[in-house]
Amino acid sequence: MDRYIIRRKYHDEYCVNFNRFINEIVHEKGALSSKDYTAYINKHHTDIKVAELLAHARSRQWKVIHVGVGFSEDYNECSTTSPLFSGAKNANVLKIGSWGTKFSDFSKPTDGEIKLVKHRVSAFFNTGLDSLLKGNKIEQVVVAGCSTDLSVQSTARDAHDRDFIVTVVIDACAAANDMDHNNSIPVLKKIADVIQVSDLCN
């Protein structure tokens, strides 16, 4: 995999953001697993990389924020115009509180870690994430998640435009296929440090 590394000192005021690693999307029994995210994760061992990244962040006592996606019982927050989300209500998926919107076993939050729910692609959209980061004086944000070409890219762009220093841990990200994942890398390099889990841990 293509790599781009900038050696940067990571301070204590550092946040690791895990995006959309929820059962509905990444578990083999999830309603959206047919989009092939599960196959990608199994092929590239993304679950192992995510677990390594989580362990490192916790050992350094960095702030860990998990961002899921979901909608209330009446789907009031669900866009009726989005090609991504408009079918959720009819399919009865991504309902907050259901098994499908719980975080996967390999990215399960521990006590004290922050959990947010988003209703759109970016982790910053109407979630309070920006205020949470700035309130904790966090300047550096690392992003990992599913999918590389949607949630990760959108969140990284938003973080960049809000003047955070952004790192994307690319082997802790997953997509529907290799093409979607790999095509995202040159774009992400323009706004973020793009590294591997091993680069961050070492």
BELPE-V867089 format. One line per field, one symbol per residue. phi: phi as a letter, one per 30 degrees, with the letter a starting at -180 (. if undefined). burial: b if it has 24 or more other ideal C-beta (glycine too) atoms within 12 Angstrom, else e. A space follows every 50 residues. Layout:
phi = ???
burial = ???
This chain:
phi = .dbbbcdbdcdddbbccccidceeccddcddcdddidddddddchddddd dddddddddciddcbcbcbabdechddddccdddcddddddhbhcejded cdddedbddcejddbbcccbdddcdhcidedddddchdccbccblbcedc dddddddddedciddcbccddccbbdadddddddddddddbadcbceddd dc
burial = eeeeeeeeebeeebbbbbbbbbbbbbbeebbbbebbbbebbeebebbebb bbbbebbeeeebbbbbbbbbbeeeeebbeeeeebbeebeeeebbbbeeeb bbbbebbebeeebbbbbbbbbbbbbebebbebbeeeebbbbbbbbbbbbb bbbbbbbbbbebebbbbbbbbbbbbbeeebbeebbebbbebbbbbbbebb ee
